[in-house]
Amino acid sequence: MQRLALFDLDNTLIDLDAAFLLWAHEFAKEHRLSRKAVDHLVKLDRNGLNRAGCREDRVSWRRRG
């Protein structure tokens, strides 16, 4: 049997933004946080750019160097 790995790097297979938003709502509800907290979490996620641990300052540093 062959093994196969699928990597969805551009949200074409799974809508990760919708999944993250659902998680953010559940997290906020569980921790009794406001809608503003959900908005803040979504803003920090930056459409998935921070999910892989990518920090903007590291990326900009690499571009300059």
Sequence and secondary structure as in RCSB ss.txt:
>XXXX:A:sequence
MQRLALFDLDNTLIDLDAAFLLWAHEFAKEHRLSRKAVDHLVKLDRNGLNRAGCREDRVSWRRRG
>XXXX:A:secstr
        SSSSSS HHHHHHHHHHHHHHHTT  HHHHHHHHHHHTTTTTTTT  HHHHHHHHH 
